[in-house]
Amino acid sequence: MQVVRGPQLPPYVLLLCPSCHLCSEAFSSPARVRSHACPPQLVSLSHSTPSARGEVRTHAAAASPVSGSMFSWVSKDARRKKEPELFQTVAEGLRQLYAQKLLPLEEHYRFHEFHSPALEDADFDNKPMVLLVGQYSTGKTTFIRHLIEQDFPGMRIGPEPTTDSFIAVMHGPTEGVVPGNALVVDPRRPFRKLNAFGNAFLNRFMCAQLPNPVLDSISIIDTPGILSGEKQRISRGYDFAAVLEWFAERVDRIILLFDAHKLDISDEFSEVIKALKNHEDKIRVVLNKADQIETQQLMRVYGALMWSLGKIINTPEVVRVYIGSFWSHPLLIPDNRKLFEAEEQDLFKDIQSLPRNAALRKLNDLIKRARLAKVHAYIISSLKKEMPNVFGKESKKKELVNNLGEIYQKIEREHQISPGDFPSLRKMQELLQTQDFSKFQALKPKLLDTVDDMLANDIARLMVMVRQEESLMPSQVVKGGAFDGTMNGPFGHGYGEGAGEGIDDVEWVVGKDKPTYDEIFYTLSPVNGKITGANAKKEMVKSKLPNTVLGKIWKLADVDRDGLLDDEEFALANHLIKVKLEGHELPADLPPHLVPPSKRRHE
């Protein structure tokens, strides 16, 4: 496209020469055109606004339709490269980036046959999911019942192995069950790719639908208890670990449940945990039924669990373990009630954060998938490059599979790829045994460049949108069920404790200890009923609290902001010191019930 800018021109059609580019010569009459040697090209003046700025655009279609379409295509392609794509939501952006930039690379190098099926629209739009995993009778189904405070279809609870199916507990207008075979053909659900595991699995898979406020925000996947010995492998009829790994890739949180009475981790459960090793960031551990043992025994059980997990989960970081009894029955041994309440609150906060962080999790998973797809492309193209054209293909294939570790190292050196980005060597060797290497594709740099551009530019723009979406969401999205009991009210966590003590009392809560504080106050030489900051400091530093904490206490206690403390303010300062020494946090602002009675008229 040729653009000519000049002085303001009248709104008539101009004829310019496209060959000699005599742009200064405006052929305002057909006679001038005929006298010109070069063939003319029709040019129209753009007058979309009153000030057209003399912008003249050549329309090659008037002289040459072919060249016109060509230049039009080139200009559109150039514009497409320069202008960043705009997305309404993060989910829409992820969906388009995957389909346009990452999926072609995956299909070209047969990524789906080795690692994970292609993603569908439902994978980007579904609610956050929580996957519960554990040995039989560790309280997985009871945990779901405790969260939603409602029975769900297909629920069975007992000391024996009861749950024999994968149950997706999801929101629905009416209560009912959707069997697995119907579930995997529903495009609105993120389970379509599970049909690859066959009827043996689909007959043991269902969706329990029910109207429940908790399920408005999250979905929960209940799993069969992990058996020991050959029963786990043979009686299932499907690859249990592979199914769990499929779910692990797509869920937002994985909760491993352990029974405080049956802490032995079977070899089968150990293998399942190892299969989830690429998703350590999603894993949380719950030590359930902890109210059935005394404090001393609980310490030993906790230590044994941490030691066992340390041998299975090979990370330098210590895994977070939540201790409690996650059901609605009375505590059998209530000695650790406060500990259980604090742990339950922490776990509930973690679950409540899932809807806020769902977009970030999907973005993170797409980045991990893109990095793996790039490495996979390098592996497949390297194998293709080493294969002979005619003879000795099978022997060369065996040699390449056996020496795959060396190929990994070569790719790592040539492309500066981290060893952690490579797939499992043993698993990759097993999968390559059944592949036809002659169908592998050579390296296509353009596909890799497209993915690199996505990671470098498009993902960065989506990160900004993620933060914007998070800021618009409320802090506690998951509501209803057990989550309502942890919010406000007298049974909310920490209600009436620490700085909240006396919140419902008519009398000033500091008043009961004020006589003791008054004795100290009058030894500090008050002048006109007040002591200076220097005198107050001598007494306050006896608490051995840091100056930063004491400074905050002073700011809260000096209600009238005069730099001095009267007897009530001094008593308040000592009360706040007591609150901090008992292990509670100080409030950011002084609660109304702690304001001294003589100062309340100023509020």
Beta strands, then each sheet from edge to edge (+ up, - down):
strand 1: 3-5
strand 2: 14-16
strand 3: 41-45
strand 4: 55-58
strand 5: 129-134
strand 6: 166-171
strand 7: 176-179
strand 8: 205-210
strand 9: 219-222
strand 10: 253-259
strand 11: 283-288
strand 12: 321-323
strand 13: 530-531
strand 14: 565-566
sheet 1: 1+ 4- 3+ 2-
sheet 2: 7+ 8- 6- 9+ 5+ 10+ 11+ 12+
sheet 3: 13+ 14-
end
